[in-house]
Amino acid sequence: MAARTPEAEKRPGLIRQIRSLYSFTREAFPWLGWLLLGILIAGLGLGVLLGFLLNPVVWSIILWALSGLMLGVLAAMITLTRISTRAMYRRIEGMPGATGHVLSTMLGRSWRSGEMPVGVNPKTQEAVYRAVGRGGVVLVGEGSRSRLGRLMRDERMKVARVASGVPVHEFYVGNEPEDVPISQLVKTIKSLPKAIDRATMAAVVQRIESVSQSLASLPIPKGIDPSRVRAPRPR
């Protein structure tokens, strides 16, 4: 008799997800509750005002008030989601592995990237991450520029061997004037002009992955746990 498979773990409900998202964000921004309350009151007040102006009878004012309240709830949810993203960036800034977390979760389906680095300095924990998309190949260095030179050069040469003619962009995450802040990394990559089509992109991904050396034996930078840092989002 075949063994019974364990039941799939139930996903948290919407209310629980919103509560977790609120708690996560409020740790970074204690004033969050007052802001969301103000948005709800503003939406309700706008609905009541429109009810008085357009059709000043009781049932009309009530309907407009409910509509305004729903609008306020929607605006509050959008605001909560955006501020939670800021809280996430504030939490992981400067942590080893933050770049991989951002690339693997925030770029979307138009880009292919992984959470693990493609090159690591085991002594200093400097790391290089790679993303491939319609804009070409992006190499992102995490750590000191002076110590990332060799890693970046090796990855650039590797890409050049298998994807000749494909643009290769290099960025460094940090707070120096020439660096890209971690909060602006996704925006910077997505703003790159399209240089290759989807078929070429798929071919480049396959070629690069085929020549990429295994990182199983390399020490991966520790210090960030995505399951704890990622802001939970309501679905």
N, C-alpha and C positions, 0 to 999 in steps of 0.2 A: 504494500500500500504506500503510495507516494506521500511524502511528508508535506504537511500543509505549509504553504508559504506565509510568512508573517505579514500582517496587515500593514499597508503603507501608512507611514506617519501622517497624521492629519495636519494640514496646514492651518496656521492660526486664522481665525476669522477676521473680517474687515475691521471690526471695532478694536480687536486686540492689536492688529497691525497699526492702526492709527494711534492707539495709546502708546505703543512701543516707539513709534516715530516721534511722537510728541515728547516722550521722556528723554529720548536720545538727543533731540534738538535743544530741549530746555536746559540740559546740562551745560551747553555752550552759550546759550542765550537765555538767561533767566527771565527776561522781559517778554518772552514769547507768548505767554498766556494772556497778558494785557493786550498785546497786539491783535491776537486772534479774536479776543472778546470785542475789541473796538471795531474790527471788520464786520463781525456779526451784527453789532448794534447799528453800524452805518448802513448795512444792507436792509435791515428791518426798518430803519428810519426812512430810507429812500423809498421803500415800498409804500409806507404809510403816506408819505408826502405825495407820491404819484396818485394814490387813491383819492386823497382830498382834492387834488387838482383836476383829475380827469372825470371822476364820478363820485361826488361826496355823499354816498349812502353807506350804511353800515356794512352790508355784505360785500360791496366793492372794495371798501377799505381793508376788510379782513383778507380778501383774496390777494390784493396788492401787497399787503403786509407779509403774507405767506410767501408770495413770489420773491419779495425782497429778502426775506430770511433765507430762502433757498439759494439766491444769488450770493448772499453773504457767506453761506456754508461753502459754496464752490470757490469763492475768492479766498476764503480762509485755508482750504485744502491746497490750493495752488501756492499760496504764500508759505504754508508749512513745508511743502515739498521743496521749494526753492531754498528756504532757509536751512532745511536739513542737509542739503547739499553743501552749503557753506560750512555747516557744523562738521560734516565729514572731512572736508578739506582741512579745516582747522585742527581736527583731531590727529590726522595722519601726517601733517606737514613735518618734514624732517626725519620721518621714521624710515629705516631701511625696508625696502619692499613696497613703499607707497606708490611708486611709479607703476609697478606691475599691476597693483590693485586697480588703479585708475584706468590704465589702458585696457585691462581685461573686462571691466564692468561699465565703462562710461563712453566708449567710442561708438558702440552700436554695431549693427550688422554690416555696415559699409566698409569696415576695417577688420582685419584679422590680426589678433595679438594674443599673447598669453600672459599669465600672471608671473611665470618664472622668467628670469633673465636669460639672455642668450650668451652672455659673457659675464664672468665674475672674477674679481680679484679676491682670492680667499683670505689674504692678509688684511686688507683695508676695507673689504665689503663694498667697494665700488662695483657698480653693475651697469650693464648695458641691456636695454630692452628694445624689442623690434616690433613694428607694426607695419602691415602691408595693406594698402588700399588704392583707391582710384588716383590718389595723389602721388603714388609711388611707394617707396620704402622709407620708413622713418626709423631712425636710430635715436634712442633717448638715453643719455647718460645720467646716472644717479650717483652723485658724489663729487669729489674734487676734479676739476678739469685737468689739472696737471698730472693726476694719476690715472685718468681715463683715456689718455691719448692712445696707448697701445691697444686697449680693448676696442675702442671705436675704430681704429685703423684696421684691425683684424676683421671686424664685422663688415666694414665697408668693402674690403677686398673680397670677402666671401660673397657678398651680394653682387659685386661687379663681375665675378666669374660666371655666375649662373643667370644674371638678369642684366646683360649688357644693354645700355641705352635707357634703362629705367631710372628715373630721378631718385637720388638718395638724399634725404634731408637729415640733418643732425641737430639735435636739441640737447640742452643740458638743463636739468631741473635744479633750481636753487633760488637764492635771493640776491645774487649779484646782478648788477645792471644788465649784463649780457645774457643772463640765464632766463629761463621761463619758469614763473611760479607754478607750483603744482596745481593751483586752482585754475590756471589759464592753459594748461597743457592740452586738454581735449579741444578747446576752442581753437588753439593755434594749429593743431593737426587738421582739424576739419576745415579750416580756412585755406588749406593748400589747394591750388588749382588742379583740376583733373588732368592727368597726363596719360593714363592708360585705360583701356576698356576692361569690362568685367572678365572677358576670356583671358586677356593678358594677365590680369591680376591673379586669377586662379592658377595660371601656369607658373607665375612667379612664386606664389605661396608654395606650390608643390615642389618646385626646384630647390627653393631655399631650405625647406624642411628636409629634403632628401640628403642634403650635404651638411646639415647642422649636426654637430657632434652632440653626443648624449651628455646631459648635465646631471645624470643620476649620482655620479660620484663627486660632484662639486658641492662645496658647502654653500647653501643658499642663505642670503642675509636674513636674519631673524629680527623680530622686533615689532612685527605687525600681524595681527590676526584678523583677516578680513571678516570673519564671522562675527567679530566683536565690534569692528570699526564701521562696517557698512551700515548706513542708515536704513532701517527697514522701511519699505515703501508700501503703501496700501495698493492693492490690486483691484 
